[in-house]
Amino acid sequence: MARKERITIAGYYHIINRGVEKRNIFMQDEDYDVFMDILENILERFNIELQSYCLMTNHYHILLKTNESNISNAIKQLNLTYTKYFNKKYKRVGHLWQGRFFSTFLYDDLHCFDVSKYIERNPIKANIVSDIKNYKYQSFYQRKTKGKYLKLLNKSITLDMRLDEYETYIKNEFKEDVFDTIYKSPNIIKKDGDIKVLYKRLETFFDNTTKIDENIKNSYNYGYTNAQISKYLNISHTKVSRICSK
């Protein structure tokens, strides 16, 4: 079966990729540096702005802002180039990554700050460090120490916060309701040749449970498909089609 095409547009993306079988993708300090050097080249080549990042031993998180619909090509090139370096250095063959990278398109600036915080806190979540400032393979460390990769963050939205404000922000633990939104993403659909971002979540159309038929029509007219609506409501595709055609 053919793999479903990614529909991408310009905007903020949270990108994650993990080593195959959760194996380490960074073995030495040099590996982290090479990855960042490759990323720097990708940012320039594809006109992409780095917002925040964290490189863990067996996976990475990067938050990017694209100015064109080119996120897939950019990340493919990043992963391919690093794989070639890694395989040559460690005399290995085969896949380095577990599969196609995971991406989340973000809703807005607030969502972007939440995701940046989540990314920066990864070493704490993994019990690698107890204080964020002690993990050097991340964007906060670059700001804190004025590291050599700070230049890659010169267009980061996190610079809207002073360093002390940002440090306080990322050190405070998440509220549970915010954590639930980290991996939520607006639907991006292609309809009649046009691409549309559905920022309004499907569930919000059904807050009023007494007007189901009206809610179905409104969500369909907004851009959600019959399949999405029927799956959410756990009703047949035929029933949704009949209601929408009235």
C-alpha positions, 0 to 999 in steps of 0.5 A: 500500500502506498504511503499517505502523502504528507500535506505541508505548508509554511509554519512551525513544526515540532520534529522528532526522530528516533534511532532504529530499535531505540539505539543511540544515534549520538555516541560521542561529543563529535556526533552532536556537533556534526549533527548541528553542523549539518542542521546549520546547512539545512537551515540555510539551504531550505530557508528555515529558522530554528526555534529550539532543539534538544539532542538526546542519545537515541532521538532528537527534538527540533522546533522549526519555522519554515517559510516554504512548503519544504519541511519534508525535503529538509528533514529527509536531507538532514537525516540522510546526511547524518546517516552517511556520516554515522555509518561511515564513522562507526563502520555500519550499514543499514537504517539509522532511523526507526522510520519516517520522522514524526512532525506536528504542525503547531497552532500558534505562538502560544503552542510554540512556547509550550512545545519549546518548553517541552523540548528543553525539559526532555533531559529532566524528563529522562532523569539525565539531569536535575537542572536544565542548565547542566545539559549542553545539547539543547538550545537553552544551554546555547543561550545560557553559555553563549555557545557556538550554535547560538547563532542558529537561534537568532530568529527563535521566538523564544528570544521574545523572553529575556533569558532569566524569564525563559529559564524560569518558564522552562523550569516550572513543570507543566500543568497537565492540561497543557501537556495534553496539547503538546502533540495535538495539531490542526488538520491540514487538508487538501480540498479541490486543489486548495490547502486549508488549515483547520485550526478549529478542533473538530470536538468544539463543534459538538459542545452542544449535544442537542443539535447534532445534525446542525453540528455535523453540517457546520463541521463539514462546511468548515472543512472536515471530511465525512470520514473524520466526522463519522469516526469522531461520532462513531456513526456511519459514513452514510449517515453523515453524508445524508445529513450533510446533503440535506 
